[in-house]
Amino acid sequence: MTGAPRPRFPEPGMPELPEVETVVRGLRPALEGRRLARVEVRRPDLRFPFPDAFAERLSGRSVTEVARRAKYILIRLDDGATWLAHLGMSGRFTVTPGARARAGQAGHNSGWALVEKHDHVLVETDDGGRIVYNDTRRFGFMDLIAPGREAENAHLRALGPEPLSAKFSADYLAGALRGKRTPIKAAILDQRVVAGIGNIYACEALWRAGISPRRSAHTIAGQRAVRMVDAVKGVLEEAIAAGGSSLRDYVQTDGELGYFQNRWAVYDRTGEACAKCVADGIEDCRIGRIVQSGRSTFYCSRQQR
C-alpha cells in the first residue's frame, strides 16, 4: 500500500515532554518581552480552582521568559512571579499574532470575537496578539507562584532531572535505580527519577535500547544504563524536531499537528512487524501489548531483553 502513513490517534493520554516543549517554543515569540494587556478567565476552575484574582494579577505584567520544567509550562513575569500551566489531557494554547488578530476582529463589536465554548483563558498582549487556552475536558490546571517560591512549589519540588540535560547520565540513572525492584517501564515514568517522560516515549525508548519493559529497574546499570539514556535522549530530540506526536487533542500553538506518531516503532502498533526483526530477517515477529500499572506497554519480546 502506498501513500501517506495512516494517522495514529492513540488511547487518550497527557501530552508528554516533546509536546509541551513544542508548545513552549510556540509561546515564546508571542509572549517573551510582551506585556499582558488584557487577561480574561471565563470560568472559576479547570482541574483545580484558579488562584484568587488570577486574571487581575496577570494583567499589566510583562513576560520575561517562557520555559518548561517536565510537563509544566512556566511563564515568568517581571515581578518575579511565575504563571504555571499544565495541559492535562486536552489543554491547548493557540497563538494569533498581532496583525492577524486585529484583522480577524474587523467588523466585530466584541473584544473577543469567535470565542469557543471551551476557551477558558484569553490573553491579549500589548502588540494586539491573542493567546487562548482551550480545554475540553478541563484536566489541565494553572497556578500563580509567588516570587522566589518556584523551587518549593508543590508541582515542581520533587521532580527529577530533565532527560535532555547533562545531569541525566548513565551514572545518574544507575544510581537512581539501585535497589528498585519495580519494572523499568514504571521506574522511568516516575517523575522523581526523570522528569517529563510519559507512556509513549517510555515505550519507544525501551525498544530503541533493547530493554524489556518487564526488566527489574535495579538491573539497569553499566551498558544497559548507557543504552537507556541514549535512547531516551534520542527519541525525545527527534520527537521535538517533529513537533511532538499528535494525540487525540494535542495540536501545536499554530494549530498544526505533530508528526512523530508516524515514526513510532512500537507504540500503538500491536500485531505489526518489528522493524528490527524485519531487518534481521525474522518473519514471524509481532509487536505485543501488555498492561503495566494500568497503562498499555508496547514492545518486541524478541528484541527487548
C-alpha positions as CSV (number, residue, x, y, z in Angstrom):
1,M,0.0,0.0,0.0
2,T,1.4,3.4,-0.9
3,G,0.6,6.9,0.1
4,A,0.9,8.9,3.4
5,P,1.2,6.9,6.7
6,R,-2.1,6.3,8.3
7,P,-3.0,8.8,11.1
8,R,-2.4,7.5,14.6
9,F,-4.5,8.8,17.4
10,P,-3.8,6.6,20.4
11,E,-5.7,6.0,23.7
12,P,-6.3,9.3,25.5
13,G,-3.2,10.5,27.4
14,M,-1.5,13.6,28.5
15,P,0.9,15.4,26.3
16,E,4.5,14.5,27.2
17,L,7.7,16.4,27.2
18,P,8.1,16.8,23.4
19,E,4.5,18.1,23.0
20,V,4.9,20.6,25.9
21,E,8.3,21.7,24.6
22,T,6.7,22.4,21.2
23,V,4.0,24.5,22.9
24,V,6.6,26.4,24.9
25,R,8.5,27.2,21.7
26,G,5.3,28.4,20.1
27,L,4.5,30.7,23.0
28,R,8.0,32.3,23.3
29,P,7.8,34.7,20.3
30,A,4.2,35.7,21.3
31,L,4.9,36.3,25.0
32,E,8.5,37.0,25.8
33,G,9.1,40.7,26.1
34,R,5.4,41.5,25.8
35,R,3.0,43.0,28.3
36,L,-0.2,41.1,29.2
37,A,-2.6,44.0,28.3
38,R,-5.7,42.0,29.0
39,V,-6.4,38.7,30.7
40,E,-9.9,37.1,31.0
41,V,-10.7,33.9,32.8
42,R,-14.1,32.6,31.7
43,R,-14.8,30.0,34.4
44,P,-13.8,29.6,38.1
45,D,-11.8,26.4,37.7
46,L,-10.2,23.8,35.5
47,R,-9.0,20.7,37.2
48,F,-8.4,22.9,40.3
49,P,-9.8,26.4,41.0
50,F,-7.8,29.3,39.6
51,P,-5.8,31.2,42.1
52,D,-7.6,34.2,43.7
53,A,-7.7,37.3,41.4
54,F,-5.7,35.3,38.8
55,A,-6.6,37.5,35.8
56,E,-6.1,40.7,37.8
57,R,-2.6,39.6,39.0
58,L,-1.5,38.7,35.4
59,S,-3.0,41.8,33.7
60,G,-0.3,44.5,33.2
61,R,2.6,42.2,33.9
62,S,5.4,41.7,31.3
63,V,6.7,38.3,30.4
64,T,10.4,37.8,30.9
65,E,10.7,34.2,29.9
66,V,8.7,31.2,28.8
67,A,10.2,27.9,29.9
68,R,9.4,24.3,30.6
69,R,10.0,22.0,33.6
70,A,9.0,18.4,33.0
71,K,5.4,18.7,31.5
72,Y,4.8,22.1,33.0
73,I,4.8,25.4,31.2
74,L,6.4,28.2,33.2
75,I,5.7,31.8,32.2
76,R,7.9,34.1,34.3
77,L,6.8,37.6,34.9
78,D,8.6,40.9,35.6
79,D,7.5,41.0,39.2
80,G,9.2,37.6,39.9
81,A,6.1,35.6,39.9
82,T,5.6,32.5,37.7
83,W,2.4,31.6,35.8
84,L,2.4,27.8,35.8
85,A,0.3,25.8,33.3
86,H,-0.3,22.1,32.8
87,L,-2.2,21.0,29.7
88,G,-3.8,17.9,31.3
89,M,-5.3,15.6,28.6
90,S,-6.9,18.1,26.3
91,G,-5.5,21.5,27.0
92,R,-4.1,23.6,24.2
93,F,-2.8,27.1,23.6
94,T,-3.5,28.8,20.4
95,V,-1.5,31.9,19.3
96,T,-2.7,34.5,16.9
97,P,0.0,37.2,16.2
98,G,-1.0,40.8,16.5
99,A,-1.6,41.7,12.8
100,R,-3.7,38.6,12.2
101,A,-5.6,39.0,15.4
102,R,-6.5,42.6,14.5
103,A,-7.6,41.6,11.0
104,G,-9.8,38.9,12.4
105,Q,-11.6,41.4,14.6
106,A,-12.7,43.7,11.8
107,G,-16.4,44.1,11.8
108,H,-16.9,42.6,15.3
109,N,-18.0,44.6,18.3
110,S,-16.7,42.2,20.9
111,G,-13.1,42.4,22.0
112,W,-13.1,38.6,22.0
113,A,-14.8,37.6,18.7
114,L,-15.3,33.9,17.8
115,V,-14.7,32.7,21.3
116,E,-15.4,28.9,21.5
117,K,-17.2,27.1,24.3
118,H,-14.1,25.6,25.9
119,D,-11.9,28.7,25.5
120,H,-11.3,29.3,29.2
121,V,-8.4,31.7,29.4
122,L,-8.0,34.6,27.0
123,V,-4.9,36.8,26.8
124,E,-4.2,39.9,24.7
125,T,-0.6,41.3,24.5
126,D,0.4,44.9,24.0
127,D,1.0,44.3,20.3
128,G,-2.5,43.0,19.8
129,G,-1.6,39.3,19.8
130,R,-4.0,36.8,21.2
131,I,-3.2,33.7,23.2
132,V,-6.2,31.4,24.0
133,Y,-6.2,28.4,26.3
134,N,-8.8,25.8,25.4
135,D,-9.5,22.7,27.4
136,T,-12.5,20.5,26.5
137,R,-12.1,18.0,29.4
138,R,-10.7,20.5,31.9
139,F,-8.0,18.2,33.3
140,G,-5.4,20.9,32.9
141,F,-4.7,23.5,35.6
142,M,-2.9,26.8,36.2
143,D,-1.2,28.3,39.2
144,L,0.5,31.6,40.1
145,I,3.7,31.1,42.0
146,A,4.9,33.9,44.3
147,P,8.3,35.4,43.6
148,G,11.2,33.3,44.9
149,R,8.9,30.3,45.6
150,E,9.2,28.3,42.3
151,A,11.6,25.7,43.6
152,E,9.3,24.8,46.5
153,N,6.1,24.7,44.5
154,A,4.2,21.5,45.2
155,H,4.1,20.6,41.5
156,L,7.8,21.2,40.9
157,R,9.8,20.4,44.1
158,A,10.1,16.7,43.8
159,L,10.9,16.4,40.1
160,G,13.9,14.5,38.9
161,P,16.4,15.9,36.3
162,E,15.4,16.9,32.8
163,P,16.1,14.0,30.5
164,L,17.8,16.2,27.9
165,S,20.2,17.7,30.5
166,A,23.7,16.7,31.3
167,K,22.6,15.6,34.7
168,F,20.6,12.7,33.2
169,S,23.5,10.4,32.6
170,A,24.2,6.7,32.7
171,D,25.8,7.1,36.1
172,Y,22.9,9.1,37.5
173,L,20.3,6.6,36.2
174,A,22.1,3.6,37.5
175,G,22.3,5.2,40.9
176,A,18.7,6.3,40.9
177,L,17.6,2.8,40.1
178,R,19.8,1.0,42.5
179,G,17.7,-1.3,44.7
180,K,14.5,-0.6,42.8
181,R,12.6,-3.8,42.1
182,T,9.8,-2.3,40.0
183,P,9.8,-2.9,36.3
184,I,12.0,-0.4,34.4
185,K,9.0,0.9,32.5
186,A,7.4,2.1,35.7
187,A,10.7,3.4,37.0
188,I,11.3,5.8,34.1
189,L,7.7,7.0,34.3
190,D,8.4,8.1,37.9
191,Q,8.8,11.8,37.6
192,R,11.1,11.8,40.7
193,V,13.6,9.6,38.7
194,V,13.5,11.6,35.5
195,A,11.1,14.4,34.6
196,G,8.8,14.6,31.6
197,I,8.8,11.1,30.2
198,G,5.4,9.6,29.6
199,N,4.0,6.4,28.2
200,I,4.6,6.9,24.5
201,Y,8.3,7.8,24.8
202,A,9.0,5.3,27.5
203,C,7.8,2.5,25.2
204,E,9.8,3.9,22.2
205,A,13.0,4.4,24.3
206,L,12.9,0.9,25.8
207,W,12.5,-0.5,22.3
208,R,15.5,1.5,21.0
209,A,17.6,0.5,24.0
210,G,16.6,-3.2,23.5
211,I,15.4,-3.4,27.1
212,S,12.3,-5.3,28.2
213,P,9.7,-3.2,29.9
214,R,9.4,-6.0,32.4
215,R,13.1,-6.0,33.4
216,S,13.7,-5.1,37.1
217,A,14.9,-1.5,37.3
218,H,17.8,-2.3,39.6
219,T,19.5,-4.3,36.7
220,I,19.8,-1.1,34.6
221,A,23.5,-0.3,35.1
222,G,26.6,-0.3,33.0
223,Q,26.0,-0.6,29.3
224,R,22.3,-1.0,29.8
225,A,22.1,2.4,31.5
226,V,24.2,3.9,28.7
227,R,21.7,2.5,26.1
228,M,18.7,3.6,28.1
229,V,20.0,7.2,28.5
230,D,21.0,7.4,24.8
231,A,17.6,6.1,23.7
232,V,15.6,8.5,25.9
233,K,17.6,11.5,24.7
234,G,17.4,10.4,21.1
235,V,13.7,9.7,20.9
236,L,12.8,13.0,22.7
237,E,15.1,15.1,20.5
238,E,13.6,13.5,17.4
239,A,10.0,14.0,18.7
240,I,10.6,17.7,19.5
241,A,12.0,18.2,16.0
242,A,8.8,16.7,14.6
243,G,6.6,18.9,16.7
244,G,5.6,16.1,19.0
245,S,3.1,13.3,18.5
246,S,-0.5,14.3,17.7
247,L,-2.6,12.8,20.4
248,R,-6.4,13.0,20.3
249,D,-6.5,16.6,21.5
250,Y,-3.0,17.9,21.0
251,V,-2.0,20.5,18.4
252,Q,0.8,23.0,18.2
253,T,0.2,26.7,19.0
254,D,-0.4,27.5,15.4
255,G,-3.0,24.7,15.1
256,E,-0.7,22.3,13.2
257,L,-0.4,18.6,14.1
258,G,2.8,17.0,15.3
259,Y,4.2,14.3,13.1
260,F,6.3,12.0,15.3
261,Q,3.4,9.5,15.5
262,N,4.4,8.4,12.0
263,R,7.7,7.3,13.4
264,W,6.5,5.2,16.3
265,A,8.3,1.9,16.2
266,V,6.2,0.0,18.8
267,Y,3.7,2.4,20.4
268,D,0.1,1.6,19.2
269,R,1.5,-1.0,16.7
270,T,0.2,-4.2,18.3
271,G,0.4,-7.1,15.9
272,E,2.6,-5.3,13.4
273,A,6.1,-6.5,12.5
274,C,9.0,-5.1,14.5
275,A,11.4,-3.1,12.2
276,K,14.5,-4.6,13.9
277,C,13.2,-8.1,13.4
278,V,12.4,-7.4,9.8
279,A,15.9,-6.1,9.3
280,D,17.2,-9.4,10.9
281,G,15.1,-11.5,8.5
282,I,12.7,-12.7,11.2
283,E,9.3,-13.0,9.6
284,D,7.1,-14.3,12.4
285,C,7.7,-11.5,14.9
286,R,4.8,-9.3,16.0
287,I,4.7,-6.3,18.4
288,G,2.9,-7.2,21.7
289,R,0.9,-5.3,24.2
290,I,0.7,-5.8,28.0
291,V,-0.8,-3.6,30.7
292,Q,1.5,-2.2,33.4
293,S,0.2,0.0,36.2
294,G,-3.0,0.5,34.2
295,R,-1.2,1.7,31.1
296,S,-0.6,0.0,27.8
297,T,3.0,-1.1,27.1
298,F,4.0,-1.9,23.5
299,Y,7.2,-3.9,22.9
300,C,9.0,-6.6,20.9
301,S,9.8,-9.7,23.0
302,R,12.5,-10.8,20.6
303,Q,14.4,-7.6,20.6
304,Q,13.9,-6.4,24.2
305,R,15.5,-8.4,26.9
